[in-house]
């Protein structure tokens, strides 16, 4: 007996819900239909696949081995079902997968969402962070587009510059010592710093300071930028952040922006995509939208 996609979906939902009744609800079908499907799967694999433990259908070891393969199959099936040779944003219900930094959540996503509500009302997004697996996920077709700073991408990836960024220093508007609009190297070195381990930025700052023999007094390290604004506003620490985040926070009256006494290198915010999606009309449309919205990004509109 060959297994069709419907049986794979039955297996996936039972595994996910650990319940035949809940799986039936998720698939919009009756429990008897799922029971028949489960029996066919058991016959095919010569394995129970799921055993009842209390009120839960627990997977066997074989089911645990099969599950990742079914997930991959269903994801690829979804891509096939959603793929349109003639992409029409007005009617498409395609779900784009975009990888971006947490700063982009604050500054870029609202503009993109507002555009789509007017021009592609049924399109949706699955936003994932930029991490060390981003390039592999793009190569596997699990991410359509990545927006940010990804200098480590190798051959097989396209890129397009949207805008350039520099680093600024932010502090509380009530900071007890930094009352001027400028910041000296001595003041920078003496203050407590909030460091951010976000992709790329941390290494740019540390590399430049190391060249100058500067060793910052780090009060705290954060995994991303989302929490830095409130921390800076309510403490006497400072942070070195991308310019478009500093302007975003300043526009809300949360922080004060100071120019750094050190000339940190600029970096380019780009959109990246893998060659496998280069001619995909859905992704082509999204790339053009992002370029039109964000190319040479006007930071004064970040609010």
C-alpha positions in Angstrom: 0.0 0.0 0.0 1.3 3.4 -1.0 0.9 6.3 1.4 -0.9 9.4 0.1 -0.7 13.0 1.4 -4.0 12.6 3.3 -2.6 9.8 5.4 0.5 11.8 6.1 -1.7 14.7 7.3 -3.6 12.3 9.6 -0.3 11.1 11.1 1.0 14.7 11.5 -2.2 15.9 13.3 -2.4 12.9 15.6 1.3 13.3 16.5 0.8 17.0 17.1 -2.4 16.8 19.2 -1.8 13.3 20.7 -5.5 12.8 20.2 -7.6 11.3 17.4 -10.6 13.5 18.2 -8.5 16.7 18.2 -6.8 15.6 15.0 -10.2 15.0 13.4 -11.3 18.5 14.4 -8.1 20.0 13.0 -8.7 18.3 9.7 -12.4 18.9 9.7 -13.3 15.3 9.4 -14.9 12.5 11.5 -13.0 10.3 14.0 -14.0 7.2 12.2 -12.2 8.5 9.1 -9.1 9.2 11.1 -9.3 5.8 12.7 -9.4 4.1 9.3 -6.5 6.2 8.2 -4.5 5.3 11.3 -5.1 1.6 10.8 -3.8 1.9 7.2 -0.7 3.6 8.5 -0.2 0.9 11.1 -0.5 -1.8 8.5 1.9 -0.1 6.2 4.6 0.4 8.8 3.8 -2.8 10.7 3.9 -0.6 13.9 1.4 0.8 16.3 2.8 4.3 15.8 0.7 5.6 18.7 -0.2 3.9 22.0 -2.7 5.2 24.5 -1.2 6.4 27.8 -3.9 7.8 30.0 -5.8 10.2 27.8 -2.9 10.8 25.4 -1.9 9.0 22.2 1.9 8.8 22.7 4.2 8.2 19.6 6.3 5.1 19.4 10.0 5.3 18.6 9.3 4.7 14.9 6.7 7.5 14.9 9.2 9.8 16.4 11.7 8.9 13.6 9.0 9.5 10.9 7.7 12.8 12.2 10.5 15.2 11.0 10.1 13.7 7.5 6.4 14.3 7.5 6.9 17.9 8.5 9.3 18.4 5.7 6.9 16.8 3.2 3.9 18.9 4.3 6.0 22.1 4.1 7.0 21.3 0.5 3.4 20.3 -0.3 2.2 23.7 1.0 4.7 25.5 -1.2 3.4 23.6 -4.2 -0.2 24.4 -3.4 0.6 28.1 -2.8 2.7 28.5 -5.8 1.2 30.7 -8.6 2.9 31.1 -11.9 1.0 34.4 -12.4 1.2 36.0 -8.9 -1.7 38.3 -8.2 -1.2 40.2 -4.9 -4.9 41.3 -4.8 -6.1 37.7 -4.6 -3.2 35.6 -3.4 -3.2 34.1 0.1 0.4 33.2 0.0 2.3 33.2 3.3 5.8 34.7 3.0 8.6 33.7 5.3 10.9 36.6 6.1 14.0 36.5 8.3 14.9 39.8 9.9 16.3 41.5 13.0 14.3 42.6 15.9 15.0 46.2 15.0 13.2 45.6 11.7 10.2 44.5 13.6 9.9 48.0 15.1 11.0 50.1 12.2 10.3 48.3 8.9 7.5 45.9 9.5 4.7 48.5 10.2 5.4 50.1 6.9 5.3 46.8 5.1 2.1 45.7 6.8 0.3 48.9 6.0 1.3 48.6 2.3 0.1 45.0 2.2 -3.3 45.8 3.8 -4.0 48.1 1.0 -2.4 46.2 -1.9 -2.3 42.5 -0.9 -5.1 42.0 1.7 -4.9 38.2 1.9 -1.1 37.8 2.0 0.4 36.9 5.4 3.8 36.6 6.9 5.8 34.2 9.0 8.6 36.3 10.5 11.7 34.5 11.9 14.9 35.8 13.4 18.2 36.1 11.6 20.5 33.4 13.1 23.2 31.0 12.0 20.7 28.8 10.3 19.2 31.5 8.1 21.3 30.8 5.0 20.6 27.1 5.2 16.9 27.7 5.6 16.9 30.0 2.5 18.7 27.2 0.6 16.1 24.7 1.7 13.2 27.0 0.6 12.1 27.6 4.2 12.8 31.3 4.0 11.8 33.5 1.1 13.7 36.6 2.0 16.2 37.8 4.6 16.5 41.5 5.4 19.4 42.8 7.5 23.2 42.5 7.7 24.4 39.0 6.7 28.1 39.3 5.6 28.7 35.6 5.9 26.5 34.5 3.0 28.3 32.5 0.3 27.8 31.7 -3.4 24.3 31.0 -4.4 22.7 34.0 -2.8 21.6 37.3 -4.3 21.6 40.6 -2.4 20.4 44.1 -2.9 21.3 47.1 -0.8 18.4 48.9 0.7 20.2 51.6 2.8 23.3 52.2 4.8 23.6 52.5 8.6 25.9 54.0 11.2 26.1 53.6 14.9 25.0 56.2 17.4 25.1 56.3 21.2 21.9 56.5 23.2 21.4 57.4 26.9 18.6 58.4 29.2 17.3 62.0 28.7 17.7 62.2 32.5 21.3 60.9 32.5 23.1 62.6 35.5 26.4 63.1 33.7 25.7 63.3 29.9 23.8 66.6 29.7 25.5 67.8 26.5 24.7 66.8 22.9 28.2 65.6 22.4 30.2 62.7 23.9 34.0 62.6 24.4 36.1 59.4 24.2 36.8 59.7 27.9 33.1 59.9 28.8 32.4 57.0 26.5 35.1 54.8 28.1 34.0 55.7 31.6 30.3 55.0 31.3 28.5 51.7 31.9 27.5 50.0 28.6 24.6 47.8 27.5 26.0 45.5 24.9 23.8 43.7 22.3 24.7 40.3 20.8 22.7 40.9 17.7 23.9 39.6 14.3 26.9 41.5 13.0 26.6 44.7 15.1 28.4 43.5 18.2 31.4 42.4 16.2 31.6 45.7 14.2 31.7 47.7 17.4 34.0 45.4 19.3 36.5 45.2 16.4 36.7 48.9 16.1 37.2 49.5 19.8 39.8 46.7 20.0 41.8 48.5 17.4 41.8 51.6 19.6 42.6 49.7 22.8 39.2 50.5 24.3 37.8 48.0 26.8 34.2 48.9 27.6 32.8 48.5 31.1 29.9 46.2 30.2 27.0 46.3 32.7 24.7 43.9 30.8 24.6 41.9 27.5 21.3 41.5 25.7 20.5 38.9 23.0 18.7 41.5 20.9 17.7 45.2 20.6 14.0 45.1 21.7 14.7 45.7 25.4 17.5 48.2 25.1 15.2 51.3 25.0 13.5 50.9 28.4 16.7 49.9 30.0 18.6 52.9 28.8 15.7 55.3 29.6 15.6 54.1 33.2 19.3 53.7 34.1 22.5 55.7 33.7 24.0 53.2 31.3 24.6 53.9 27.6 24.4 51.7 24.4 25.8 51.9 20.9 23.0 51.1 18.4 22.2 51.5 14.7 21.1 54.9 13.8 17.5 53.9 12.7 16.8 52.4 16.1 18.1 55.5 17.8 15.9 57.7 15.8 12.9 55.4 16.4 13.4 55.6 20.2 14.1 59.3 20.1 10.9 60.1 18.2 9.0 58.6 21.2 10.8 60.7 23.7 12.4 57.6 25.3 16.1 58.4 24.9 18.7 61.0 23.9 20.9 60.4 20.9 24.6 61.3 21.0 27.2 61.0 18.2 29.9 58.4 19.1 33.4 59.7 19.6 34.7 56.8 17.5 34.1 56.4 13.8 32.5 53.0 13.7 32.3 51.6 10.1 29.0 51.9 8.3 27.2 48.8 7.2 24.6 48.1 4.5 21.1 46.7 5.3 20.3 44.4 2.4 17.6 42.0 1.2 19.0 38.6 0.5 17.5 35.6 -1.3 18.7 32.2 -2.6 19.0 31.4 -6.3 16.3 28.8 -6.0 13.7 31.6 -5.4 15.2 34.1 -7.8 12.6 33.5 -10.5 9.7 32.8 -8.2 7.1 35.4 -9.1 5.8 35.6 -5.5 9.2 36.4 -4.1 10.0 38.7 -7.0 7.0 40.7 -6.1 7.9 40.9 -2.5 11.5 41.9 -3.3 10.2 44.8 -5.4 7.8 45.9 -2.7 10.6 45.9 -0.1 12.9 47.8 -2.4 10.3 50.4 -3.2 9.5 50.9 0.5 12.9 50.7 2.1 15.5 51.7 -0.5 17.5 54.6 0.8 15.3 54.4 3.9 14.2 57.8 5.2 14.9 57.5 8.9 12.9 60.6 9.8 9.8 58.6 8.9 10.6 55.8 11.4 8.0 57.1 13.8 
